[in-house]
Amino acid sequence: MRMTRADVPVPLVRSGEVASRTAIRRANLGLVLRDLNTHGSRSQTQLAEDLGLPKATVSTLVSELIELDLVYQTDATRAGAVGRPRQTVELRGTAFCGLGVEIAATGARAVALDLRDDVLHDHAIAFDRADPDTVLAAVAGLIDDALTVLGAAGSQVLGVTIAAPGQMDRDTGVIRFAAPLGWSEVALVAGLTERLPANIPPILIDNDARLGAVAEYAVARAEGIHDLLYVTGGLGVGAGILVDGQILRGAMGFAGEIGHLPLGNPDLACPCGRNGCVEATVAVTAFLDAVADPPHDLRDLEQLMTDLRARADAGDPAVLAALGMVGQGLGVVVGMLIDVLSPRAVILGGYFSYFGDHLLTHVRGAVEARAIAGQAGGCEIRTSGFGFTGPARGAAHTALEAVFTDPVACMERLSK
Amino acid sequence: MRMTRADVPVPLVRSGEVASRTAIRRANLGLVLRDLNTHGSRSQTQLAEDLGLPKATVSTLVSELIELDLVYQTDATRAGAVGRPRQTVELRGTAFCGLGVEIAATGARAVALDLRDDVLHDHAIAFDRADPDTVLAAVAGLIDDALTVLGAAGSQVLGVTIAAPGQMDRDTGVIRFAAPLGWSEVALVAGLTERLPANIPPILIDNDARLGAVAEYAVARAEGIHDLLYVTGGLGVGAGILVDGQILRGAMGFAGEIGHLPLGNPDLACPCGRNGCVEATVAVTAFLDAVADPPHDLRDLEQLMTDLRARADAGDPAVLAALGMVGQGLGVVVGMLIDVLSPRAVILGGYFSYFGDHLLTHVRGAVEARAIAGQAGGCEIRTSGFGFTGPARGAAHTALEAVFTDPVACMERLSK
């Protein structure tokens, strides 16, 4: 009963027929790019079918994209033994990319993706302290290095997007409040801009969980999944919600703040001052407390989680019990979110993604016991394939988004 | 940071320029009607400003709507002592209406609204039993009576929409599962159609909480509120969620199923077999149990709630304590929903709407104690002005929706 793209009613076009035609043509150019990004190479006939456009229109659009240097056509090759030689349209690989940077309390990571979602660059650094000055200097260095490396490799960076926890003003680039960093009112974009050379690509910011959801959607879209929920597992726990492929931000911009939903354990104190919060039960610190090892160095969570996964595989009872506790708590909150949002898929990211069925069994059991719709209402629950890199990947996708929305405008900006 | 209507990107138009122009003109006709519905009478200059359209375009659209008999222009009158005489465009009042019918476990209600949202008809009946045959016969009679009364009054019914609790297939008109009615797999639309005369208006069905949200949006839209949450208070508890003016259904159609979210009271058994559910704490039966009166006749909930409100006003300690318990539980779930969805307003409907500040004080207190964003993230919490009539009103709005989407197609269907 979902509306398909073709059912979407035609909205008011305010600025007259000429503007409308130009806007439609530009949007169609973007849709051709998006289709190639989702499905890989495509013949012009397939593109026409995918997009419901006349073949003549597709031919014109493809010519224009070739001129913009965003796609190319392969030489005619025979797909099989019979039939006409088939020429395919392909995205031009590494000429353009988007740079995403995730800032967390213990470090930052830069990921660059090209138009085909291939990783051109992936570099992580650790912080000793997460005060704004330290982090801004380190992240500016990370961006500068990435721009240098990518430039040397012949890839033009279309934009930079920063993923950060907490609440932020995307228009001004200011972090309003980010509990995991201990930040309030930090002018992130301005602070990075003044530490970087002039004429760098535009810098945007967005919430880490939302960008994690964007990264998952780049995969899920090809499966026909347009409504999904991404749950971050780190020092904080947040959700990124996509409804019909769009980020749900909410009227006041706080949507997805699931870290302090009550899980019904009144004895479990949360650093926020309340009791029984989601974060107090399932944040990475709660998991590590439950494992009850000697204190760990949280600056290399990837290695730490890889080690703990190996211990789970080997049947370590402390690790398995801790995963049972986390999975139960996570299942209760995921069940709530399924009742409220009825997504097609729930994807568990961050440290959750390291534990596969060790965790999913408990999560699914708790969902099944609580969610009102049988079999979780047909919603699929799985772990992310991106580990801790999801938000940075989603940020890189977002940095590339302009080229899929209006490639002409994007290329015009570049040539200035 | 919300996108305004003017920011919405122009989508792909698949069927060529001619279709596109027709679709845009028809959509614009609907937007003129919607603007008049939201703001009341409007001069052509005001319409042009509201919609961002050239005055010449508005003039053409108004002429066409006059021809369709949907609007008329007043005689030129002087708005004040100075200035040019002002001619205004008005919706033609009662010539067309939508009929909404809510089915609940104890009775049904029919409400007809005209294009200006004025109530043309409001009639409620009670059931002794809620088995499908009894209800279908009674509801068919209710609809037949309404069509007769409205026809005699010269108002043409554009459509009939049924509001019912639970899960349903809107395409086939089948109720899949409705716990408050004890129904599963009831072919509601087919059952009504076969009990009604031929050539009645089209009958649609939708979920009661979602239609309650639609009724609230008819008011909230004029306040600039486009993201809201409506919570039903009756034998069941559900939520209708509007995101940017659109109903959030979720990929699997279960969105808003909040009745069995856990509120953290493991000792409180719910008829669903789980413990501590929202419904076990705040459904009308839980409230009445807490008041601890002798058993009430639930078939006239309106009178019962009016009486209980009077007792609350008079300081009856049992009623006030019960409202404290309900308000606390409701506040916890509303706080959760605010964290997840970040709406601009939460509106408490059904029996909740009878108790104003007696209830709201407790709800707001619990939200403030739990929701992560201070001051509930700027979200307003209030009671509905529609009492138990919200879902039927929302159903009537939905029955009228076609005329605001494409008035030409709607009038063409009528003349067949």
HADDOCK unambig.tbl for C-alpha pairs under 7 A between the chains (distance, minus, plus):
assign (segid A and resid 2 and name CA) (segid B and resid 251 and name CA) 6.74 0.50 0.50
assign (segid A and resid 10 and name CA) (segid B and resid 23 and name CA) 6.46 0.50 0.50
assign (segid A and resid 10 and name CA) (segid B and resid 24 and name CA) 6.54 0.50 0.50
assign (segid A and resid 11 and name CA) (segid B and resid 24 and name CA) 6.67 0.50 0.50
assign (segid A and resid 11 and name CA) (segid B and resid 27 and name CA) 6.65 0.50 0.50
assign (segid A and resid 12 and name CA) (segid B and resid 24 and name CA) 5.79 0.50 0.50
assign (segid A and resid 12 and name CA) (segid B and resid 27 and name CA) 6.40 0.50 0.50
assign (segid A and resid 12 and name CA) (segid B and resid 28 and name CA) 6.13 0.50 0.50
assign (segid A and resid 13 and name CA) (segid B and resid 24 and name CA) 6.88 0.50 0.50
assign (segid A and resid 14 and name CA) (segid B and resid 52 and name CA) 6.24 0.50 0.50
assign (segid A and resid 14 and name CA) (segid B and resid 53 and name CA) 6.00 0.50 0.50
assign (segid A and resid 23 and name CA) (segid B and resid 10 and name CA) 6.49 0.50 0.50
assign (segid A and resid 24 and name CA) (segid B and resid 10 and name CA) 6.56 0.50 0.50
assign (segid A and resid 24 and name CA) (segid B and resid 11 and name CA) 6.69 0.50 0.50
assign (segid A and resid 24 and name CA) (segid B and resid 12 and name CA) 5.81 0.50 0.50
assign (segid A and resid 24 and name CA) (segid B and resid 13 and name CA) 6.84 0.50 0.50
assign (segid A and resid 27 and name CA) (segid B and resid 11 and name CA) 6.65 0.50 0.50
assign (segid A and resid 27 and name CA) (segid B and resid 12 and name CA) 6.37 0.50 0.50
assign (segid A and resid 28 and name CA) (segid B and resid 12 and name CA) 6.12 0.50 0.50
assign (segid A and resid 52 and name CA) (segid B and resid 14 and name CA) 6.24 0.50 0.50
assign (segid A and resid 53 and name CA) (segid B and resid 14 and name CA) 6.04 0.50 0.50
assign (segid A and resid 227 and name CA) (segid B and resid 251 and name CA) 5.84 0.50 0.50
assign (segid A and resid 250 and name CA) (segid B and resid 341 and name CA) 5.55 0.50 0.50
assign (segid A and resid 250 and name CA) (segid B and resid 342 and name CA) 4.53 0.50 0.50
assign (segid A and resid 250 and name CA) (segid B and resid 343 and name CA) 5.54 0.50 0.50
assign (segid A and resid 251 and name CA) (segid B and resid 2 and name CA) 6.68 0.50 0.50
assign (segid A and resid 251 and name CA) (segid B and resid 227 and name CA) 5.83 0.50 0.50
assign (segid A and resid 251 and name CA) (segid B and resid 342 and name CA) 5.90 0.50 0.50
assign (segid A and resid 251 and name CA) (segid B and resid 343 and name CA) 5.21 0.50 0.50
assign (segid A and resid 251 and name CA) (segid B and resid 344 and name CA) 5.28 0.50 0.50
assign (segid A and resid 252 and name CA) (segid B and resid 342 and name CA) 5.62 0.50 0.50
assign (segid A and resid 252 and name CA) (segid B and resid 343 and name CA) 6.64 0.50 0.50
assign (segid A and resid 252 and name CA) (segid B and resid 344 and name CA) 6.51 0.50 0.50
assign (segid A and resid 252 and name CA) (segid B and resid 377 and name CA) 6.49 0.50 0.50
assign (segid A and resid 252 and name CA) (segid B and resid 378 and name CA) 6.87 0.50 0.50
assign (segid A and resid 253 and name CA) (segid B and resid 342 and name CA) 6.40 0.50 0.50
assign (segid A and resid 254 and name CA) (segid B and resid 339 and name CA) 6.64 0.50 0.50
assign (segid A and resid 254 and name CA) (segid B and resid 342 and name CA) 5.19 0.50 0.50
assign (segid A and resid 255 and name CA) (segid B and resid 339 and name CA) 6.01 0.50 0.50
assign (segid A and resid 255 and name CA) (segid B and resid 340 and name CA) 4.92 0.50 0.50
assign (segid A and resid 255 and name CA) (segid B and resid 341 and name CA) 4.46 0.50 0.50
assign (segid A and resid 255 and name CA) (segid B and resid 342 and name CA) 4.69 0.50 0.50
assign (segid A and resid 256 and name CA) (segid B and resid 339 and name CA) 6.37 0.50 0.50
assign (segid A and resid 256 and name CA) (segid B and resid 340 and name CA) 4.56 0.50 0.50
assign (segid A and resid 256 and name CA) (segid B and resid 341 and name CA) 6.51 0.50 0.50
assign (segid A and resid 257 and name CA) (segid B and resid 339 and name CA) 4.96 0.50 0.50
assign (segid A and resid 257 and name CA) (segid B and resid 340 and name CA) 5.65 0.50 0.50
assign (segid A and resid 258 and name CA) (segid B and resid 339 and name CA) 6.17 0.50 0.50
assign (segid A and resid 258 and name CA) (segid B and resid 340 and name CA) 6.10 0.50 0.50
assign (segid A and resid 260 and name CA) (segid B and resid 372 and name CA) 6.49 0.50 0.50
assign (segid A and resid 261 and name CA) (segid B and resid 336 and name CA) 5.89 0.50 0.50
assign (segid A and resid 264 and name CA) (segid B and resid 264 and name CA) 4.38 0.50 0.50
assign (segid A and resid 336 and name CA) (segid B and resid 261 and name CA) 5.90 0.50 0.50
assign (segid A and resid 339 and name CA) (segid B and resid 254 and name CA) 6.63 0.50 0.50
assign (segid A and resid 339 and name CA) (segid B and resid 255 and name CA) 5.99 0.50 0.50
assign (segid A and resid 339 and name CA) (segid B and resid 256 and name CA) 6.36 0.50 0.50
assign (segid A and resid 339 and name CA) (segid B and resid 257 and name CA) 4.96 0.50 0.50
assign (segid A and resid 339 and name CA) (segid B and resid 258 and name CA) 6.17 0.50 0.50
assign (segid A and resid 340 and name CA) (segid B and resid 255 and name CA) 4.92 0.50 0.50
assign (segid A and resid 340 and name CA) (segid B and resid 256 and name CA) 4.57 0.50 0.50
assign (segid A and resid 340 and name CA) (segid B and resid 257 and name CA) 5.65 0.50 0.50
assign (segid A and resid 340 and name CA) (segid B and resid 258 and name CA) 6.09 0.50 0.50
assign (segid A and resid 341 and name CA) (segid B and resid 250 and name CA) 5.57 0.50 0.50
assign (segid A and resid 341 and name CA) (segid B and resid 255 and name CA) 4.48 0.50 0.50
assign (segid A and resid 341 and name CA) (segid B and resid 256 and name CA) 6.54 0.50 0.50
assign (segid A and resid 342 and name CA) (segid B and resid 250 and name CA) 4.53 0.50 0.50
assign (segid A and resid 342 and name CA) (segid B and resid 251 and name CA) 5.90 0.50 0.50
assign (segid A and resid 342 and name CA) (segid B and resid 252 and name CA) 5.62 0.50 0.50
assign (segid A and resid 342 and name CA) (segid B and resid 253 and name CA) 6.40 0.50 0.50
assign (segid A and resid 342 and name CA) (segid B and resid 254 and name CA) 5.21 0.50 0.50
assign (segid A and resid 342 and name CA) (segid B and resid 255 and name CA) 4.70 0.50 0.50
assign (segid A and resid 343 and name CA) (segid B and resid 250 and name CA) 5.54 0.50 0.50
assign (segid A and resid 343 and name CA) (segid B and resid 251 and name CA) 5.22 0.50 0.50
assign (segid A and resid 343 and name CA) (segid B and resid 252 and name CA) 6.66 0.50 0.50
assign (segid A and resid 344 and name CA) (segid B and resid 251 and name CA) 5.29 0.50 0.50
assign (segid A and resid 344 and name CA) (segid B and resid 252 and name CA) 6.54 0.50 0.50
assign (segid A and resid 372 and name CA) (segid B and resid 260 and name CA) 6.48 0.50 0.50
assign (segid A and resid 377 and name CA) (segid B and resid 252 and name CA) 6.48 0.50 0.50
assign (segid A and resid 378 and name CA) (segid B and resid 252 and name CA) 6.89 0.50 0.50
